[in-house]
Amino acid sequence: AELLNLPPTQDALRRYLELAQAEELIQNLVLQGAVSVETACALMRMEAPDREHFINLFSRLHFSSSKQAEILDFCADISRRDNVAMSWVLSTPQIAALLSGVQKQTAAQIAEQVRQHIRALRFPNLTASEQRFRELRNELRLPSTIMLEPPPFFEGTEVRVSFRVCSTDELRTMAHHVAALAEHPRMKAWFEE
């Protein structure tokens, strides 16, 4: 194992033995660095139509091994929840549009948008709450020195307001901004939701 630069564990040996049984296309994706060994093993266990969609995605766009695992997990969760094939997620019009190459974006930007779209499908309520909070922050037009943070996982309405100051004059200015924030109609609406 050491000569091949592999971890000396039974798990690593099992994964590489499993990978040795994979079709040549999957082995080549590992050799090219397009997929991790863990992702390759997950692909091997999939139904052929699902596997083809993921091979197409991972061969066209680069994702770190942790993001590959995240995408596979999200798609599996969506598949179980909605009783659809995992490949259905990758066949949505939004993903197809992103993969069509029409956009004037880098591959890294497209990969992140694909990941975010899949995340939104997996967590629709959370992503909607995140979007509402971004809109709230934009509408409040706070100075960059004031941070407004949502509650963890958007459970509840409490927010965290923080800022840094270097003088009592800056502190007075921040206090003025925070007082104005408390009177803003959108901020009041946030607490009434």
N, C-alpha and C positions, 0 to 999 in steps of 0.2 A: 504494500500500500504506500509506503514511504517513497519508493522509487517513482511511483506514478503521481506523487504529490496528493494522495487521497487521505482523508482522515481514517485512522486505524480503528474503525468501529464496524460492528456488524450491520448497522443501519446503512452505512455508506456502501459496504460490500453488496448488500441486498439491492440497493438502488442501481448500482452499476451492473449487477447481474441481470436485473430487470431491463435496464437500458440496452444490454447486449442483445436482447430478444426483440427490440423495437424495429419497426420498419426503417429502412435506410434514410428516408426523408427526415424522420424525427432525430435519428442519430446525427445527421448533418446539421440540423438546427442547433443541436448541443455543441458540435464542433465549431460552428460559426459564432457561437455566443449569443444566438438569438433567443434561446430558452435555457433555463437552468435544468439541471438533472431532475430536480423535483417536479418541475413543470412537465418535462418530457415523460416522466413516469405517470403523471396525472393524465396526460394526453393519451397515453397507451391504454388507459383503463376506460376511456370514453367510447361511446358509440361512434361509428365512422362519420356520420354527418356532422356531429358536434366537433369531433377532432379536426375535420377539414376546415371548419370555420375558424377554430382557434389557431391552427397552423397558418392559415392565411393571415390572420391578424398579427401573430407574433413574428411572422417572417417579413411583414411589411413595416411594422413599427417596433421600435425598441422600448421595452419596459424592463425595469430592474426585476430581479427575481422576486422581491417582496411585492412589487406591483403586479407581476404575473400571478402570484398566489392570491392576491386580493381580488383580481379580476375573475379568476376561476372560482373563488369562494362566493363572490357576489352573484355570479351567473348561476352557480349551483343553488344558492338560496332563492333566487328569483324563480328558477325552474321548479323547485319544490313548492314554493308559495303559490305560484300562478298556474302550476300544472302545465308548463310549456317545456319544450326542449331547450337545452342550454344554448343551442345555436340560434334560437329565436331572438335572444338578446342581441346577438351580433348581426342579426338581419333586420333590425329596426331601420326605418328610413333615415333617422338621425345618424346612425353609425355608417350606413351606406353612403350618405352624403359626405361624411367626414373622410371616408376611405376612397371616395371617388377622385380625390386629388384636385378638385375644382378650387378649393380654398387657396389663398395666397399665404400659407403658413408653413412653418418648418415641420418636419416630422415629429419633433419633440412636442410642439404645440398641439398637433393633431392627436398624438398619443395621450396627452393630458386631457384633452377634450373628450376623447373616447372613454378614458377612465372615469372622468367626472359624470359623463352621461350614464354609464353603467351604475355608478354610485347613486345617482339620482333615481334610477329605476329601482335600486335595492332599498333606498331610504327616501321615499318621496316626501314624507312629512318633514323629516329633518332638513332636507335640501330646500324645501319651500320656506321653512323657518329661517334658514341661513340667508336666503335671498331677501326675505322681508327685513331682516336685520341689516343687511348691507344697504338696502334702500333707505332704511331709517337713518343710518349713519350718514349716508350721502345727503339726505335732505336736511339733516341737522347742521351740516357745514361746520363741523367743529374744527378748531385749529389742530394742526398735526401734533401739537404737544399734549392734547387731551385724548386719552384712550377710553373708548367705550366698548366693554366686552359683554357678550351675552352670557346667560346662565349656562352651566355645563349641560350639553345635549339639549338645550332649550327647554329644560324642565323648570317651569316657573317663569316669573316675570322679572326677577331681580336682575339688575345689571351691575357691572363693576365700572366705576369711573376712576381713572387714575391720571396723574399728570406729574411732571417734574418742574421744579422751579429752582432758580439760583439766587433769588432775592425776594424781599418782601414786596417790591413793586410787581414782580411777576406773579407772586402769590395773590395779590389783590386782583390782577388781571384775570387769573384763572378762576378765582372766586366769582368774579363777574360773569364769566362764561358759564360756569356751573349753575349759577342762579338763573341765567337766561335759559339754560337747558331745562331746568325744572318747570319753566313756564311754557315751553314749546308744545303746541297742540299734539304733534306726533309723539312726543315723549310721554305726554299724559295718556294718549291712546294706548301706548305700549303697556302701561301699567294697568289699564282697564280691560285688557284682552283676557 
